[in-house]
Structure formats: C-alpha cells, structure tokens
Amino acid sequence: MGTPKISILVPTYNPVPEHLREALECLRSQTMREWHAVIHDDCSTVDVLAIVEPFLTDTRFTFVRSDCRLGIGGNWNACLTYATAPVIQYLFQDDLWSPMFLEKGLAILETHPSVGFVSIDHEYRYENGRNNAAYYDELNAFKRMKIAAGEHRGGEMLRQWLAFDLKPGLIGEPSFVMIRRSLTEKIGPFLTDMPQSLDNEYWIRALLSSDWYFLKESLGEFRVHAAAASAMNDLAGAGLADRLRIYQLLLKQLPRKSDLHATTQTSLIRALSAMVRRFFQRRKQGKSVAMRGGSKKTILLFVLRHPLIFLNSLRRK
C-alpha cells in the first residue's frame, strides 16, 4: 500500500458491535488506500478485540487497549500518540464515510498549503427517534447558508464564529475534520477535563494557528443517539460551563488590546446575557434548571473572576 499518508484514529468505548464494524468497513472501502488505522479502546467492559479481530488480518489496522479508563479527551489524546502520518483523521466508533471521503479531504490539504485542517460536510442519522433533530437540522442549515465553501483565514473564521457567539459548533465533529499532524503538535492535546465541548475548544486553538477549509459536500453520516439530548441544552450544566470556560481560555490567549480580544469579550457578554435570560424565563415558567455539581462550581468561579462581564450581561437582560 506504500507509506501511509493518513493516520486514522478510532477511539472506542463500549461500542455497539454492528456500528463499529460498519465504521471500519467504510474505512476499508475508501478509494484512498494509503492509510493506517489505530483502534484505541478505553478499557471497555465489552470485548472490543473480538469485534475488530476480523479487520486485523489487514496489516493497516492496529488494536490497542488502555489498562485504565482515560475518558473522552484522554482516549483522543492516547490515539494521537500513535499517529505517524503527515495527516490525521479521527473516525468515531459509530460514524460513517462515503468512499471518496479520505481522497477528497487529502486533496484539499495537498493543494492548499496554508490550510491546517479541513471540515467535510455530512448528514445526521437519528438512531433513536428525532429527539435531537431540531438542533442538528438547525446546525446543518446554518453551516450551509452562513459559511462559504472553500478556504478561510483562521482569524477571520474565528471572528465570524464569535459573531454567532461560538454557537453552533461550526467546525464539526472530529470524525469529519481532517488535520495536519504538524498542527496538532503545535497546538497540543485535547483538554481532558472538559466533558462536552473539548472539540470546539481545540478547533479554536487551531484557528488561531492556521487557516481552515470547508468542503461543502456531504460525504458521511454522524450518528445521533437519544442519550446525547441533554448535551444540546446549555442550562443543563456541562454545555454552559464548557462554553464559559472556552471564552475564558480564548481571552487568555489573545493580546488584551487586540481587536479580537475586544470581539471575544463582546461576544461573551452577549452569550452570557442570553444564558441569564433563558435561566429567568425557565424559572418564571416553573421549570427546573438542573446542573451537575462540577458545572455549578465552574459557573460560580467564572462569575467571581469576571464580575464586570457578568454585570454587563445582567444589564442586557
């Protein structure tokens, strides 16, 4: 097959056997064949080796199992340590690609040297009804109407994302983002203590260091599970806490007197104001606002560290 051009990273944890086999089969069906794949299992309680064993007869596949549970970010980072090719592509255990996915993504990186990562458009497959359909339908429509196809300067794309207050997640899920290994080495690992939005935080770091390309052609499917419904509600806890922390990390990275710093702070005030408004609306309607303990602590610390920003958001309410 020649020297691998792409390292395919497959983080697994208690996968649905049929879904994982379908994901690996779509990888094996790619028209671009110069890749190697590392299946890294995060100490599952099911026998993942038995599921993937038929694929290991293909020498391009390697299976590794962690001795202890690393969590989402830890598993993604462990995968990165096995990447040796110039280009990296995650494939989550239940997502699907069209046969031309790798070929078309790689062609963009080869012809656009300033582009460090490529987002590839895709559809959403609803496995347990359409509980989350409104969010994903809105996300798809938003990207296709608001984001132009082609190359974007990293800083300008970040500014555009901030105009929408970093919501929705415009860059996409890791299964549909192809990235140069040199860029991952520059910006470092994923955060391991961010439960929900660690990919969005990572893409922001990437935009600060590189240009980005949007391939507006649907070349795969992201499976949507009912268990992820609460992840779409900021006021449910982790989403709100993660989003505030992303703003805080971004402000730390930007020069205080830069235009982008001012843009970020303005976006944060708008976003926090909307969150506060939704909070009071739900309270007025007699609806509870459930938050995990860790999320409550993160939000409280943010308010204590940034009282002026919080007060400005209240004025906008």
N, C-alpha and C positions, 0 to 999 in steps of 0.2 A: 504493500500500500504506500510505500515511501515514508518520508519523515512527516510526522503529524503536524498539520497546520493549526489545528484547534484542539484544545483540551476541553472535553465535555465533562462537566462536574454534576454528579447525580446524588444529592443528599437525600437519604431515606430515613424514615422513622415510622415503624408500624404501618407499612403501605398496604393498600388494598392490592392483593396479588395481581388481579386482572389489570388494574390501572398501571401498575409498574411494568408489567410485561408489554402492555400496549405502548407505553412511553419508550421503552428500549427497542421495541420493534420499529417504531417510527424513526428512531435514530439509525438503526441498521438499514433502513430503506432510503437514506439520504443519497442524493446524486453526488455530493461532495464526500469522498470516502477517506480523505487523509486526516483522520482524527484518532484520538484515543480517549477512552471514557473511564472515569474513576467513579465507581459506585461506593459512596461512603456512608455506611449505616451507623446511626447514632444510638447504638446499644438497644435495638428494638427488642420487644418481648416476643415477637414472631420470628420465624426462621427465614430471614431475608435471603440468606445464601441459597436456600433451597429454591426460592422463587427465581433467582437470577442465574442459577447454575447452568441452564441450557445455553445462556448467552456467553458464558466464559470460555466456550470452545473457540470463540472468535478472540484472537490474541489482542485485539484492540480494547477489550474490556478487562478491567481490574476491579476486584472487590476487596474492600477494607472495612473492618468493623471496629468501632471505638470500644474501649474497655469500660467506659462510663458515659453517662448521659451528658452531652455537651450543650444541649439546647439549640434553638434555631440558628442564632448567629455563630455559635461555636461550631456547629456542623458545617455551615457555609465556609467558615474560615479554615477548618480542617481540610475541606475539599481543595481550597486554594493552595495548600502546601504541596499538593500532588500535581499541580498544573505546570507543565514544562513547555507547551507550545506557545507561539507568539500571541495567540488569541484564545480567549476563554469564553465558554458559553455554559451557563447552568441549564440543567434540564430537571425540573422538579418531578417527583415520582408519579404524578398523575397527569402531566401536561402532554400535549401532542403537537407535532410539527408536520407541515407539508413536506414532501420530498425535496423541494428546492430551498428549504429554509436556510441551511448552512451555506449553500453555494451563493445565494443572493446576498446574505449578510456579509460573508467574507469578501465578495467582490467590491462592496462599498468601502471596506477598510483598505483594500488594496489600491483603490483609485482615489481615495480622499485621505492623504497623509496627515492632515491636521485633525481628523476626526478620531477621537479616542474610544468612542462607543456608539453603538447603533441600536435604536429601538425598532422592532419589527411588529407591525400591526397584526392583530389576531382577533378571534372571536371568543365568546364566553359560553361554555357548555354548563348548563344548570343540571346538576345531578339529583337534587332533592327538591324539585319544585322550583319556583321562581321567587324564593324569599328575598334574595339579594338582587333581583333583576333590575330594579329601578336604579340602584347605584351604578351597576356595570353598564346598563344601557346608556345612562347619562354620561359616563366616562367615555364610552366609545364615540358617542355623538359629539362630545366636547372636543376630543382629540381630532376627529376628522373634520370638524368645522373650524376650530380655532388654531390648530397647529399646521403650518405649511409643511408639505413633504420636502425632503432634501436636507441640506446641511445648514446648521445653525451655529453661530458663535456661542461658546459656552456661557459667557457672562450675560449676553443678551437673552439667551433662553431662560436663564435663571431669573432675570428681571421680568420676563414675561410670565413665568410661573408665579413670581411674587405678586404680580398684578392680580392674580386669581387666588392669592393668599395660600399658596402651596397646596391647593386642593382643587381638583382631584389629583391623584398621582399620575402625572402626565408621562413620565419616562417609561413606566411599565414594570411588570413583574420580572424578576431575574431570568425566568425561562425564555423571555423574549427580548433580552438585552445582550448583545454581543460586545465584548470589551477587550481592548488590548491588555495583555499581561503587564506591559510596562506601565500602564496607567494604574492598575491595581497595586503594583509595587510602589508607585509614587504616593497614592492616597491612603494606603494602609488597609487594615482589615475592617470587616463589619463590626459594629458595636454589638457586644454580647449581652448588654443589659437594657436593650430597647426591644420590647416584646412585639411591637406591631409594625412600626414604620422604619425599621432599620434599612430597608432597601431605598426608601426615599431619601433618608439622610445620606446614604452612600452616593446616590446619584447627584446630590447637591455638591458633595466634595468633588465628584468627577467633573461637573460643570465648571467649577472654579479652576480646574486644571486642564481642561480640554474642550474641543468642540464636539458637537453631537449631531447625529443624523437620524432623521425619521423616515423609515421605509414604509410608506403608506400603502402597503399591500398585505392583505390578510393571509398569513402563512402558518396558522396554527390555531390551537384551541387551549384556553385556560379553563380547567375545571373549577366550578364554583360549588362549594358544599354549604349546606344549611348551617353547619356548626360555626361558620365564619360570619353569621349575620350580625352579631354584636360588634364585630370589628369595624362595621361601617358607621357606627354611632359614636361621635366624639364624646358625648356626655356619658357614655357607658364606662369611661375610665381610661384604658390604655391608650386609645386613639388621641384623646385630648392631651394627656400627659406627654406622649411622644411628640406631638406636634409643637407644643410649647418648648420642649427641650430642643427640637430641631432649630427653632428660631434662636434659642439661646446659644447653641453651638455655632450657628452661622454668624451671629453678631460678634462672637469672639474671634472668628477667623478674618473678619473684614476690618480694614483701617477705619477708625472711628469717624474720620472726616470725609470718607468717600461717599459718592452718590449712592452706591449700592448698599452701604450701611444705613443711610437715611431711608432708602426704599424699603429695606428689610424691616426697620423699626415701624414705618408707617403701615406696612402690611400686617405686622404683628398686632398693632393696635386695632386694626380693622377686624382681624381674625378673632382676637380675644373679645372684642365688643360683641361680635356675632355669637360667640360661645356663651357670654354672660346673658345676652338677650334670650337665647334658647333655654338657658337654665331657668330664668324667671318665668318664661312662658310655660314651661313644663310644670313648675311649681304652682302657677296660677291655675293650670288645668287639673291640679291634683295628682299629677303623675310623679312617680318617684324618679330619682336620678341616682342610679346605682353606680358606685365606684369601688374599685379594689383599693385595699389599704395602700399599696405602693403608689397607685395613681394619685390618691388624695395627698400623699406626702410630697410627690413631685410638684403638684399644682400649688400646694401651700408654699413650698420653698421658692417656686417661681415668683409668686406674689410678694413674698418677703424680700426677695432680691431685686425685684423690679417694681416697686410701689408706684412710681410715676407712670409707668406704662399701664399698670392696672387701673389707676385712677383715670387716665385718659380714656381707657376703654369704657369705664363706667359713664363718663360724660357723653360718649357716643351712644350709649344705650337709650 
